[in-house]
Amino acid sequence: MKWYKASALAVFAFFAAAPSFAAMPLHPSLKVTTLKGANWSLAAQRGHWVIVNFWATWCVPCIKEMPDISSFVTSHPAVRAIGLAYDDSPLAKIRTFVAKHPVSYPVAQVTLDKSPKDFDPPLGLPTTYLIAPDGTVAKRFIGPVDGHILEAAIKASR
């Protein structure tokens, strides 16, 4: 009987220590300052599909998907994107990385201890949110995305 109590206590401790996430709001907000010093807000993108992409400089799948997202945004005028470098690296390192891996959309840094309040902290990278033109979350992806995946998600959400 002792092992049962010990096991139950261990399971309770595990779930008590696990991060808990509140449900994301129906219309999440996001305000960031881009690497170029511009203010960017999700609310200002209303009327467009928006890709919110969490990535890191050390994440190989993130690096692979960045040109795909960039190309998708460039070829779809109704789509906007923001890249969120979810990385505690110095800002200079993030800027150098983006200079080596340029994209057609703005990039901002969000550190691990200051994740955007209306978005659940990523459980894995890359994590991408597709925001509908009305500002609601249409889809969340954990893992890399490409143009075909994004196109299918937009069509399914219409």
Summary of the structure (lengths in Angstrom):
residues: 158
radius of gyration: 17.8
end to end distance: 55.4
largest distance: 64.5
contacts: 443
relative contact order: 0.20
helix: 35%
strand: 23%
